[in-house]
Amino acid sequence: MSVRIAPSLLASDFARLADEAEAVADTADWLHVDVMDAHFVPNLTIGLPVVESLLRHARLPMDCHLMIDDPDHWAPQYAEAGARSVTIHAEAAGAPIRTLRHIRAAGARAGLAFNPTTAVEPYADLLPEIDMVLLMTIEPGFGGQEFMDLVLPKIRQARQLIARNGGDIWLQVDGGVSEETIVRCAEAGADMFVAGSAVYGAADPAAAVTALRGLAVAASRP
């Protein structure tokens, strides 16, 4: 199982986004961008114009996580702009299958995200339309929250559903990922890890990514 690390720019210095992206370009796999609209979640971050600007400077592929109302309208535009992965929330999408297909048609990987209390199993029939399942391990909306261990059984269940479905579906965890918690997530079956404060709160973000990867790789070995 391949391990992928996606530093979250939510924890970076928003006045230096291009520099912060470059700081992890040689050690990370993706850049995770949290798009929040102050409606679906209480926080307000960045939107499509900033993502479009950042795409012109970042060397890593961009993983856009849309924590917004009406993702059916907005998600395809992020894919068309050049984001390589676009994730919508199961709780917000009105027409998830259509939207996931539009994301793929625009050339991006299509992700479906779940809040901590949202069950994955009712959406199992959608797995053929999905390239990535994102499980929130905190309540969405703000960085720096404490990891919720109660999501670990859900990670295991999602891994089982993915194995049953077949295909190349990544299992991403987002929220409170650190050198301590990444081990538990990898053991439970996650293979893509969003890390914000653990990377951008470190003195050397690039080295922090390398350390997280090493721990996840070791924990994911049979």
FENURCOR-V494537 format. One record per residue. N is the residue number from 1. NEAR is the number of other ideal C-beta (glycine too) atoms within 8 Angstrom. D_CENTER is the distance of its C-alpha to the mean C-alpha in Angstrom with 1 decimal. Layout:
((N,NEAR,D_CENTER) (N,NEAR,D_CENTER))
This chain:
((1,4,17.3) (2,4,15.5) (3,12,13.2) (4,10,10.5) (5,15,9.6) (6,15,7.3) (7,17,9.2) (8,16,8.3) (9,15,11.2) (10,9,11.6) (11,12,13.7) (12,13,15.6) (13,8,18.9) (14,7,18.4) (15,4,22.0) (16,8,21.1) (17,12,17.7) (18,9,19.1) (19,8,20.6) (20,13,17.5) (21,16,15.6) (22,10,18.7) (23,8,18.9) (24,15,16.1) (25,10,16.8) (26,4,19.0) (27,10,17.0) (28,13,13.3) (29,8,11.8) (30,14,9.3) (31,15,9.0) (32,14,6.0) (33,14,8.0) (34,11,8.2) (35,15,11.0) (36,13,13.3) (37,11,16.7) (38,7,18.7) (39,6,19.4) (40,11,16.6) (41,10,15.8) (42,5,18.5) (43,8,17.0) (44,5,17.4) (45,8,15.5) (46,7,15.5) (47,8,16.0) (48,10,16.8) (49,6,19.7) (50,9,18.0) (51,16,15.2) (52,10,18.2) (53,8,20.0) (54,14,17.2) (55,11,16.9) (56,6,20.6) (57,8,20.2) (58,12,17.0) (59,5,17.6) (60,11,14.1) (61,8,12.3) (62,15,10.0) (63,15,6.4) (64,12,7.2) (65,14,5.9) (66,14,9.5) (67,14,10.9) (68,12,14.3) (69,7,17.4) (70,8,18.5) (71,13,15.4) (72,11,17.9) (73,6,19.6) (74,11,17.0) (75,14,14.3) (76,12,16.7) (77,9,17.7) (78,15,14.5) (79,13,14.8) (80,7,18.4) (81,10,17.9) (82,7,16.3) (83,14,12.5) (84,10,11.9) (85,15,8.8) (86,15,8.8) (87,15,7.4) (88,17,10.1) (89,15,11.1) (90,11,13.8) (91,8,15.8) (92,13,16.1) (93,12,16.7) (94,6,20.4) (95,7,20.5) (96,13,17.3) (97,8,19.0) (98,8,20.5) (99,14,17.4) (100,14,15.3) (101,10,18.5) (102,11,18.7) (103,15,15.3) (104,12,16.5) (105,7,19.9) (106,9,18.7) (107,6,17.5) (108,12,13.7) (109,11,11.5) (110,15,11.1) (111,16,8.4) (112,17,9.6) (113,16,8.2) (114,16,10.8) (115,10,12.2) (116,13,14.0) (117,3,17.3) (118,8,16.3) (119,6,17.5) (120,13,15.9) (121,7,19.3) (122,5,20.7) (123,11,18.1) (124,9,19.0) (125,5,21.1) (126,11,18.1) (127,13,16.6) (128,7,18.7) (129,10,17.0) (130,12,13.4) (131,10,11.8) (132,15,8.7) (133,16,8.7) (134,13,5.9) (135,17,8.3) (136,13,8.6) (137,14,11.0) (138,12,12.5) (139,7,13.8) (140,12,11.5) (141,8,13.2) (142,6,14.0) (143,9,12.9) (144,6,15.2) (145,9,15.6) (146,5,16.8) (147,11,14.9) (148,10,16.2) (149,6,17.9) (150,7,18.7) (151,12,15.4) (152,10,16.4) (153,8,18.7) (154,13,16.1) (155,15,14.0) (156,10,17.3) (157,10,18.2) (158,13,15.1) (159,12,15.9) (160,9,19.4) (161,12,18.7) (162,12,16.8) (163,7,19.7) (164,6,22.1) (165,10,20.7) (166,4,20.6) (167,7,18.9) (168,4,16.0) (169,11,13.1) (170,11,10.1) (171,15,9.1) (172,16,5.8) (173,15,6.6) (174,14,5.8) (175,12,9.3) (176,10,12.4) (177,16,11.5) (178,10,14.7) (179,9,17.4) (180,6,18.7) (181,11,15.9) (182,15,14.0) (183,12,17.2) (184,11,17.2) (185,15,13.7) (186,16,14.8) (187,8,18.1) (188,11,16.8) (189,11,15.1) (190,13,11.4) (191,12,11.0) (192,15,7.6) (193,16,7.2) (194,15,5.6) (195,16,9.2) (196,17,10.8) (197,10,14.4) (198,11,14.9) (199,16,14.6) (200,13,16.0) (201,7,18.4) (202,9,19.9) (203,2,23.1) (204,6,21.7) (205,12,18.0) (206,11,18.5) (207,9,20.3) (208,12,17.8) (209,15,15.2) (210,9,18.1) (211,9,18.9) (212,16,15.6) (213,11,15.6) (214,8,19.1) (215,12,18.6) (216,15,15.9) (217,10,18.1) (218,8,21.1) (219,11,19.7) (220,10,18.5) (221,5,22.0) (222,1,24.3))
